[in-house]
């Protein structure tokens, strides 16, 4: 049985480090650790980032050492369509950053409630929900035809993901409250920070951290882990639910859009681990002679650092300190939509060989 002891040890150390940072900021600076604030570049902030970087490096290296006995991971060639999708996503991320530089007010207006970014994010999440709903129906038919327990499990898991993503999408647009002019119930008015018909704004900071952390584990960490595990672990039909490196590369820009929550250790570690993972996968591609994949993944890692640095150094020009997170949620939604599509595609062709990058060569 594979047990990533080193990775789990670093994870425990990270929890302890965060507890220590909470105490330091509360007792020495009188600050609430889990609170919105302007990113700083003072000596303490730089030391905090160094702690995050050290733990991030240790976590990724720890996992690769844990998985060394499983053999070297394999990365297959990407199709032109898949590479084009990744490049388009990165170009869009750069465009969003340039909009901020040129017009902070315009950047903010695009991110407002019922704005373009919010509705695009919700639509992509609904698309993901739809693909998993179709997958659940298809697997239910397969299960009823006598294909066994794995088909029933696949149907149940797909249905659960479809429901979860539907709820997330409706939360994103406050259950269409403003579209239909629905008044916020009295019980929510006093609890909800924005007095909207949703649950996530009752405790915005916690719900955001939970959503972003879950997205990181699903869209970034899981594809990287699966590169190592796929050769030695087979779950049959359930292998279709393992997100690919295509999902990782297309959704990776989500790591670059942080400002109000940058000062928290989990946020910094997710950004740094994303960069490290992209560079490690790029190295795997280079060793295999896959130059196009190497260039795309390396460029993505560099752009994450550049865009995140922009939002740290220019945070004072943001109209709303949390505006970048709305763009972050767009790339999360994009990753979920791609994940839903590739899972549905795999389950439609259960005999097709699953490869590390997705449903085709980069979709391996």
C-alpha positions, 0 to 999 in steps of 0.5 A: 500500500502506498503511503506518502509518509514524508508528504504527510509529515510535511503537511503536519509540520505546515499545520504546526507552522501556521499555528505558530504564525497565528500566535506570532501575529496575534501577540506581537502585531495584534493582527487576526491571521485569517483576515483580509489585508494589503500584502506587505514586503517588510522583513517579517513578510519576506520571512513568512514567504520564506517559511512558505517556500521551504515547506512547499519545496519539502512537501513536493520533494517529500512526495517524489521521494515517497513515490520513487519506488513506483518508477519514473512518471510518464508524460505523453505528447500533447495534441495541438488542440490541448496545447492551444487551450493551455496557451489560450488560458495563459494569454487570457491570464496575461490579458487580465493582468494587463487590464489591471495595469492599464485600468484598475477601475475597469478590472474591478468592474469586470469582477463585480457581482453579475459582471462578465467574470462572475457569470463566465465562472458560473457558466463554466461550473454549470458546464462541469456539472452537466458533464458529470450529470451526463456521465452519471446517467451513462454509468447508471445505464452501464451498471443496470446492464450488469457491468458490476459494482464499479459502474454503480460506484462511478455513477454515484460519484459522478452524480455527487460531483454534478450536485456539488458543482451545481451548488457551487455554481448557484452560490457563485450567482447567489442562486440567481437572486438579482436576476429574479429580484428575490429578497434576502430572507430575514435570517440571512440579512444579519449573518451574510456579510453582503446580505445576499442569498447565499451561504458562502458569505456567512463566513467569507474568509473560511469558505473561500479558503476551503474552496481554494484549497479544495480546488488546489488539491483537485486541479493541481495536486491530484494530476501531479500525484496521479502521474506517479500512481497511475502505473501501479494503481488501477481502479478500473472504471474509476480511473476516469475520475483522475484529473489529467495534467491538461487540467493542471496546466489549464487551471494553473493561472488560478494560482496567480490571482491573490491579494487580500489573502496572500498573507496567509500560509495556505495561500502562499504554499498553494501558489509556490507548490503550483510553480514547483509542480509545473517546473517538475512536470516541465522537467519530466517533459524535457527528459522525454524530449517533449519540447513544446510541453516543456516550453508551455509549462515553464512559461506558465510557472514564470507567468504565475510568479510575475502576475502574483508579484504584480498583485503584491507590489501594486495592491494599493491600486486595486479598487477592491482588495479582493478583486483578483480572487474573482479572476482566480475563481474563473480559472478554477471554473475553467479547470472544473469544466475541462475536468468534467469534459475529460471524465465524461469522454473517458467514461463514454469509451471505457475501453480506451487506454487512460494516459497521464495527460487526459483523453488523448496523447497530452490527455494520457 
